[in-house]
Amino acid sequence: MGIKGAVVKIYTVYNRSDYDAPWQMIGQQRRSGSGCIISGKRILTNAHVIGDQIFIQIKRTGEAKKSLP
């Protein structure tokens, strides 16, 4: 696997908090980011991409379908 084959797109869903009323949630939001496969099934990415997420999917470069990590 070359460098291009190691790059993944990360799709996430998270609940956004209402900072004025922290006991309430504003609703689900979607976010995406990138990562890199570093060893076996390990993916290196930034904390803001996956922090506080409730659902995560991964899509490898060149593949049509998303998969669960």
C-alpha positions as CSV (number, residue, x, y, z in Angstrom):
1,M,0.0,0.0,0.0
2,G,1.5,3.3,-1.0
3,I,0.9,6.7,0.5
4,K,-2.3,7.3,-1.5
5,G,-3.8,4.0,-0.4
6,A,-3.1,4.8,3.3
7,V,-5.3,8.0,3.3
8,V,-8.8,7.7,4.6
9,K,-11.8,10.1,4.9
10,I,-13.5,10.0,8.2
11,Y,-17.3,10.8,8.4
12,T,-18.8,11.4,11.9
13,V,-22.0,12.4,13.6
14,Y,-22.0,14.2,16.9
15,N,-24.4,15.9,19.3
16,R,-23.8,19.6,19.7
17,S,-24.3,21.0,23.2
18,D,-26.1,24.3,23.8
19,Y,-23.5,26.3,25.8
20,D,-26.2,28.6,27.2
21,A,-28.2,25.6,28.5
22,P,-25.7,22.7,28.7
23,W,-28.3,20.2,29.8
24,Q,-29.9,20.5,26.3
25,M,-28.5,19.3,23.0
26,I,-28.9,21.5,19.9
27,G,-29.1,18.4,17.7
28,Q,-27.0,16.0,15.6
29,Q,-24.4,17.5,13.3
30,R,-22.2,15.9,10.7
31,R,-18.5,16.4,10.3
32,S,-15.7,14.9,8.2
33,G,-11.9,14.9,8.3
34,S,-9.0,12.9,7.1
35,G,-6.6,10.3,8.5
36,C,-3.9,8.0,7.6
37,I,-3.6,4.2,8.2
38,I,-0.3,3.8,10.1
39,S,-0.3,0.1,11.1
40,G,-2.8,-2.7,10.6
41,K,-6.2,-1.3,11.6
42,R,-4.8,1.8,13.3
43,I,-5.7,5.2,11.9
44,L,-3.9,8.5,12.8
45,T,-6.1,11.6,12.8
46,N,-6.6,14.8,14.8
47,A,-8.6,14.8,18.0
48,H,-11.1,17.3,16.8
49,V,-12.1,14.9,14.0
50,I,-13.3,12.1,16.3
51,G,-13.7,13.8,19.8
52,D,-17.2,13.6,21.2
53,Q,-18.5,11.7,18.2
54,I,-21.4,9.3,18.5
55,F,-21.0,7.6,15.0
56,I,-17.9,7.1,12.9
57,Q,-17.5,5.8,9.3
58,I,-14.3,5.4,7.3
59,K,-13.8,5.6,3.5
60,R,-10.5,4.6,2.0
61,T,-9.2,6.4,-1.1
62,G,-10.6,4.8,-4.2
63,E,-13.4,2.9,-2.5
64,A,-17.0,3.7,-3.1
65,K,-18.5,2.5,0.2
66,K,-18.0,3.8,3.7
67,S,-17.3,1.2,6.4
68,L,-17.3,1.1,10.2
69,P,-13.9,1.3,11.9
